[in-house]
Amino acid sequence: MNMTSRQIRQAFLDYFEERGHQIVPSAPMVIKNDPTLMFTNAGMNQFKDIFLGNAPAKYPRAADTQKCLRVSGKHNDLEEVGVDTYHHTMFEMLGNWSFGDYFKTNAIEWAWDLLTRVYGIEKDRLYVTVFEGDKSDGLAKDSDAEEIWKQFIDPSRILMGNKKDNFWEMGDTGPCGPCSEIHVDLRDDAERAKTPGADLVNNDHPQVIEIWNNVFMEFNRKTDGSLEKLPAQHVDTGMGFERLCMALQGVRSNYDTDVFTPMINFISEQSGIPYKKAEQTDIAMRVIADHVRAIAFAIADGQLPSNNKAGYVIRRILRRAVRYAYTFLGFKEAFMYKLMPILAEQFDGVFPELVSQQDFISRVIHEEENSFLRTLGVGIQRFDSFEGDNISGEFAFELYDTFGFPVDLTQLLAREQKKSVDMNGFNAEMEKQKNRSRAAAVIDTEDWITVREGEETEFIGYDLQEADVEILRYRKVKAKNKEQFQIVLNRTPFYAESGGQVGDTGTLTSDNGVIRITDTKKENNLIVHFTDKLPLDPSDSFEAKIDAGRRKLITSNHSATHLMHSALREVLGNHVAQKGSLVNEELTRFDFSHFAKVTDEELKKIEQRVNEKIRENILLDERRNVPIEDAMKLGATALFGEKYGDYVRVITFDPAYSRELCGGTHVKATGEIGLFKFVSESSVAAGVRRVEAITSSNALNHFEAQEKSLQTIAELLKAQKDVVKAVENVISENENLRSVIQTMLREKARSLKKEITAELEEVNGINFASKKIELPSAEEIKNLCFELRQSNSNLMLVLGAEIDGKPHLSVLISDDLVKTHNLDASKVVRELAKHIQGGGGGQAFYANAGGKDISGLDAALSAARNIISN
């Protein structure tokens, strides 16, 4: 059946909507409130709370297409991407779910009907796998699924699968169950006649691939490895959209579908290299097409490239694409950002965030490309400076870790110079880094201990700062050798970290004592309270009480953030959109899209506007449980990358000024904020600026500190009346003194130049001098060396000096001596530096070194003569 990718996606959603499924939007690809995941890596991620029993299902059946990313952790396909034809970093997962509603019969029947009747896949091309059972877990074969499949498919096409292939688990613990995969054989008839497809299932054949997995969640895996039955049975399915398109569009590669061909055609045109000409350039084009898509969606969901956590993963993907473009397609300048119009058009109406943020995403990618191309240039220079017949593993790893060089690029550069790379050494360094990362990331989590039955925690912190509560369950966690406990309450006034606002701290008090709550976070939608110790009796009744003073400061900063956001848009333009925030008791930090430095004048206008709104003492208009459609009609600002429910909370400070969707805590009237003051403005990434501001008592403390500093300066300058004039006088005096010193130094250098010229002696055809001199800086010594070089040929100078109490050596060698006598200043200075317990380096014609032992300076100068005498 000849269907476009857009038609294929819509047919799936229509099919399940007709069968009573709620069509839900894709969750953001970047995950905010799940400590176990950085990215959505499966369609079921947004439903984890339901499967874990932390939240009830809003509807019994759901279906969607979910943006997924698999480049870190357990599911990491990055190195296969582009090399084969069916792995991707970012991909769409078509899925249908049942939350305690239908089970195996409907799931299997509908999957077969959709694939064979609606999509028209030939039945004799399909194979299915069924869980064969596992003795170690005490699990029998999934006979139910096998019998259901026999109603639709020849029994010879039903294959048994082991625990690895046919028992799906969310992680080391949590919901799990047997699964039944559907595989399609896309080979031509001659190949199929030669080798049965059943022999190639789950054997990494590029034309015999899994396209759909039906997971039947029946169990919960506990920390000790045992399985317990879930209270309800669920269905979780996932079908790879790109693979399905390959099957239905009659091509042999995901990259030959209309999901990727527009981008690959553009890359081919830009590079002047035909696709399908050579394996290496084909791989490069596939890598770029895949990676740009992943990067664009991550940026649209609020994750900018950076040097840590999720941002580092995105930067790594982008740099892998740039490296392939640079090495194999000859792109020495940025070009990938030009793919954004093609991507935006392709997903218009499906994922509108790409269209609405197209310019912003393009600019971020453009700057990241330019930045890495500069880094590549520096890294190649570093590679060229390596001395030795072969590249050590340590050096190859330095290139990888510092300059982002994949080791195959180092190998390519090495081959060009007829060198080899110590891969064993590189792999050893890589393993060390991985072990360090694993040790830092490992979190040992024990099973929940249930104290009382109950699913959800009621958050009452908008209205109350203390309340009588009970513990529902708790567990022990250990990370970085620190042991903590997590507690879930039946109701809580503690705000859990979310939307940029930090979590509350406070106390839990009972007749048996007080324990300190050190933080509050969300794990998916579960509110978890952190403490260093458990109550003596967790079944007690407790009084939960937040730190009210801390909350007040946080609240002031959060409300000020809303006022600032609106002021930024007023002063800078409507293109301003939030790209990240942090609100704590000390400050508000706000990242936003803007392509120029915010000037001092603009900051002043924004600051004045916010303080004007504070003085107006605008009353908070808070509306809870507003249908999201109604909230958007009111004009509320929503943030890209946030997952909003069907009902939202709307925060308004003057309908004509600030109205946002927000779950954070806020002042009752803007006058409570007191005062607003910017303290910094900087760049975060291409097209993203960051401002930091303080409010309330923190702002007052800031001004008091400024006033105190000004008073201290006035006292030091004995200028109580006009401090500015006194500072100007000091600056003027310093400039005059500096001019006098420079004149003296020039005279000193002229004198030294004459002395050294007079002391030059010929040694083996070299005009040589080694001398201890007095000049105050390495720069002055360098200038002297280069002046002497201009007036003397065949020159080698070794000068020693004491700078700031430490020994310093400089070596200059004329360019002609570098060539004719095979001399290298950097090698010479490193040898001489041993006498002063130091080290250094530089270039062949000039180098310098510093050290610790001033007494060794004379010995170093004497040793210089031996180098050229031998």
Summary of the structure (lengths in Angstrom):
residues: 870
radius of gyration: 33.8
end to end distance: 83.4
largest distance: 104.5
contacts: 2819
relative contact order: 0.05
helix: 43%
strand: 27%
